[in-house]
């Protein structure tokens, strides 16, 4: 008898029951709808988890409710004059200067009063709801994991491979992110420091000279070698760069975001990065007894704001702003009324931040209403379902088909226009595919030129409206297909310009407006 | 061990009974080496019972339940009953045999997953490795073979070898069934000497391997002639058997070499093989050879001259003095001062079955569906073990699995780069993603049962300490312990875990409070199962 005729080498997936996957992937979707597979493929989402339940009312402060806030939380509220105003009705905590500047630069959006029906105030349960994007207690997969399952069925069998050499998601730290839990595996790869050649994060490996120590060394080595993602991450980090001087080495979130900038600029194809910042469970000493604008929560918000601002600055300098978007989330907000310990207890809805070169600058949703008398333990009622924000991110950012998105959620989705600033409008999408177009237009520091070429020499030049050549954006031979060529506008003054496309199959000229 | 690497050798070379501290560390060490995946309760119970009582319990061999029929394809044995004494159907016996073979494969996993506090399954795997016959073409014979292994697991080794020599499965495996006076087949005789009894020493002259010579192989082949098998795949006889056919037996007198005292073996027909084996067992090399293997399996791969001269020599003496009873040897080893030496903890890298069942068993994870679903889940587990490098019933060669003899790597062979990835995929699968599936029935880690079995589940530091006790032979670094606690508490202060656990404890059937607890434990275990420290016993 042949030794192996009984049980052929079965892969993990082949043992599960046949599973009906929907038959398309990100690429296919993007191809159909946007003709821009590379764009969605290159897009990166940064998720920052504010762990513990962020006090939204102390973060994004409804100035028009200040009088009643003063009644409900007199011992913790920041003085009105210290609040950074975004508009007459909305302000940011005084320490959040970095994010205030981003808002003014058009790189920050605020979604107000985000939560879900029948808020669960357990950290653990609520975080599970936020990471799965499902209210269903039996949900086992994460919201991104479900999407990735559709795009990459059978993961982790035969991954990484030549088409997908990089981790689909990276969770900074030691724990895989529940947002990326798929059917058979978690799509996120943990990285503590991408410059460690062994960045699986499991390296123990101290050989204490015993048989056991020798095994530990051996196993650590083999694990590192096995960890093909680790080498990719390492190579990318080493190849990448960082240009911003705003990062503070004592700000752990900033350090991690800098690592991410280095991985992205080094060419890592990872789509999602998840970061975590602890300490938002501010039951006591949320503010210092001496000043309501200092203390634990102020420190956390400063850490967050400084880190994100430095990262955005880096992305701008690296020419990556249109490829990267970020979002914060927290398991719940806190109660409206403060407690006697200079803190706040578990509450309900809270604001959520979106940032990046493609965010639709706005404050989305009305301020919460604070009354002078409130029920005991009242939180902020939910106005926008976080699952709709997730769905909107999948649609606007990863260009997933809305029909497909609906299958990933249990509720009927309402889309919000949150990250679509860099997408082609429907009208543009419908345009003749042989016509070149530039998007977004108007643009900030980055635009993309969509151009169809034959197998031909192509030169793309930028002129001002006086006809002076500013620079050459591309010069070379392009294969016959639709191309998406980045146009760097960061060194240009605000104003109108003209992009000239020289090619044998027909020259074209497109006007573009640079805005701040 | 790398070539030339110096390692700290055991301090204690004493085979005297261990009289040091008896805490969770020692008890867990004993259990990790003798059962698959001890639970926290088994460890604490062993601490309370003490070493002697625990070893006594471990050395009892419970009754072995036979595999059951779960498929109508069997054609004869009703579903839910055993097929081990059933004929084959006249129509489609192949389908019947396939269903029986799948049942056997599942049965091996059931035995390991539903083990009692007994060394039985570890011993049976040891003997499967030693007498490495694979599935034969009648599963009743395969079953009988494994039943025989079970019967002699701690029994008399000499009798064991005699029974194996004429076992139908072995007669097929090493061609004994076609060995006859007209055309002697040396296969079994050679392995009987080289792999099963005296072992092969250094070659000291042409055809002379110190412990036996080529002429002994030839003589042995002649001695073993005449044995036949019958009723394989029979539609009328309910079991297989072997029988002696005198007409094809070589009746000449056989001469053995000086390694066997130049003994002569006169014709004794069906008793002749037993006489031959009695002669083999007069050579003390049998005891040394087997005790080395036992040492490597239960203690450490590194048979230094000192270990040979002290530990192995003492065990071999015990073996011989007891007329080759296995139990006293294993008992002496498991109670010895040497066995508990700290330098011998974590010296064995888990084989795939140990890896899988150190996860399932230690976490109280037993599938609890219908008989048919359970068998399918166990069969899938069997296939998974095959995928990650170890297939029960199918050792890779007559010498067993290379990890048990191949220097210098030994058990490191279980953990090459592709196997490690598969192990990690498996770990994620059973902790975070539901686990092995049949339809909607899933077999994953039972996180809550595991957690509730720990000493103080509401305390995050205690939970992590207990987890380390259960899974890590030499503990974990402070950093790793903090990391695991961080994952358990989701980065929150410890009291938040206490609140969450207590909410669950008072309302355990409320998934709204239980699921978050489960998720945290799952994330901790997922990480732990990928640590180097978890890979050893």
HADDOCK unambig.tbl for C-alpha pairs under 7 A between the chains (distance, minus, plus):
assign (segid A and resid 3 and name CA) (segid B and resid 394 and name CA) 6.87 0.50 0.50
assign (segid A and resid 7 and name CA) (segid B and resid 383 and name CA) 6.38 0.50 0.50
assign (segid A and resid 9 and name CA) (segid B and resid 387 and name CA) 5.40 0.50 0.50
assign (segid A and resid 10 and name CA) (segid B and resid 383 and name CA) 6.74 0.50 0.50
assign (segid A and resid 10 and name CA) (segid B and resid 387 and name CA) 5.95 0.50 0.50
assign (segid A and resid 11 and name CA) (segid B and resid 387 and name CA) 6.95 0.50 0.50
assign (segid A and resid 15 and name CA) (segid B and resid 380 and name CA) 6.57 0.50 0.50
assign (segid A and resid 16 and name CA) (segid B and resid 436 and name CA) 6.94 0.50 0.50
assign (segid A and resid 16 and name CA) (segid B and resid 437 and name CA) 5.35 0.50 0.50
assign (segid A and resid 16 and name CA) (segid B and resid 438 and name CA) 6.61 0.50 0.50
assign (segid A and resid 17 and name CA) (segid B and resid 437 and name CA) 6.83 0.50 0.50
assign (segid A and resid 17 and name CA) (segid B and resid 438 and name CA) 6.28 0.50 0.50
assign (segid A and resid 17 and name CA) (segid B and resid 439 and name CA) 5.73 0.50 0.50
assign (segid A and resid 52 and name CA) (segid B and resid 492 and name CA) 6.72 0.50 0.50
assign (segid A and resid 124 and name CA) (segid B and resid 516 and name CA) 5.06 0.50 0.50
assign (segid A and resid 125 and name CA) (segid B and resid 512 and name CA) 6.53 0.50 0.50
assign (segid A and resid 125 and name CA) (segid B and resid 513 and name CA) 6.70 0.50 0.50
assign (segid A and resid 125 and name CA) (segid B and resid 516 and name CA) 4.99 0.50 0.50
assign (segid A and resid 128 and name CA) (segid B and resid 516 and name CA) 6.58 0.50 0.50
assign (segid A and resid 137 and name CA) (segid B and resid 511 and name CA) 6.56 0.50 0.50
assign (segid A and resid 137 and name CA) (segid B and resid 512 and name CA) 6.38 0.50 0.50
assign (segid A and resid 140 and name CA) (segid B and resid 433 and name CA) 6.98 0.50 0.50
assign (segid A and resid 175 and name CA) (segid B and resid 487 and name CA) 6.62 0.50 0.50
assign (segid A and resid 183 and name CA) (segid B and resid 433 and name CA) 5.89 0.50 0.50
assign (segid A and resid 184 and name CA) (segid B and resid 429 and name CA) 5.47 0.50 0.50
assign (segid A and resid 184 and name CA) (segid B and resid 433 and name CA) 5.38 0.50 0.50
assign (segid A and resid 185 and name CA) (segid B and resid 425 and name CA) 6.91 0.50 0.50
assign (segid A and resid 185 and name CA) (segid B and resid 428 and name CA) 5.83 0.50 0.50
assign (segid A and resid 185 and name CA) (segid B and resid 429 and name CA) 5.83 0.50 0.50
assign (segid A and resid 185 and name CA) (segid B and resid 433 and name CA) 6.28 0.50 0.50
assign (segid A and resid 202 and name CA) (segid B and resid 531 and name CA) 5.63 0.50 0.50
assign (segid A and resid 204 and name CA) (segid B and resid 532 and name CA) 6.95 0.50 0.50
assign (segid A and resid 209 and name CA) (segid B and resid 7 and name CA) 5.18 0.50 0.50
assign (segid A and resid 209 and name CA) (segid B and resid 8 and name CA) 5.76 0.50 0.50
assign (segid A and resid 210 and name CA) (segid B and resid 7 and name CA) 5.12 0.50 0.50
assign (segid A and resid 210 and name CA) (segid B and resid 8 and name CA) 4.77 0.50 0.50
assign (segid A and resid 210 and name CA) (segid B and resid 343 and name CA) 6.26 0.50 0.50
assign (segid A and resid 211 and name CA) (segid B and resid 7 and name CA) 6.12 0.50 0.50
assign (segid A and resid 211 and name CA) (segid B and resid 347 and name CA) 5.60 0.50 0.50
assign (segid A and resid 212 and name CA) (segid B and resid 345 and name CA) 6.85 0.50 0.50
assign (segid A and resid 212 and name CA) (segid B and resid 346 and name CA) 5.26 0.50 0.50
assign (segid A and resid 212 and name CA) (segid B and resid 347 and name CA) 5.04 0.50 0.50
assign (segid A and resid 214 and name CA) (segid B and resid 1 and name CA) 6.29 0.50 0.50
assign (segid A and resid 216 and name CA) (segid B and resid 532 and name CA) 5.86 0.50 0.50
assign (segid A and resid 216 and name CA) (segid B and resid 533 and name CA) 6.78 0.50 0.50
assign (segid A and resid 219 and name CA) (segid B and resid 532 and name CA) 5.60 0.50 0.50
assign (segid A and resid 220 and name CA) (segid B and resid 532 and name CA) 6.17 0.50 0.50
assign (segid A and resid 222 and name CA) (segid B and resid 416 and name CA) 6.78 0.50 0.50
assign (segid A and resid 222 and name CA) (segid B and resid 417 and name CA) 5.77 0.50 0.50
assign (segid A and resid 223 and name CA) (segid B and resid 417 and name CA) 6.83 0.50 0.50
assign (segid A and resid 223 and name CA) (segid B and resid 420 and name CA) 6.87 0.50 0.50
assign (segid A and resid 225 and name CA) (segid B and resid 417 and name CA) 6.82 0.50 0.50
assign (segid A and resid 226 and name CA) (segid B and resid 417 and name CA) 4.88 0.50 0.50
assign (segid A and resid 226 and name CA) (segid B and resid 418 and name CA) 6.89 0.50 0.50
assign (segid A and resid 226 and name CA) (segid B and resid 421 and name CA) 6.49 0.50 0.50
assign (segid A and resid 278 and name CA) (segid B and resid 491 and name CA) 6.28 0.50 0.50
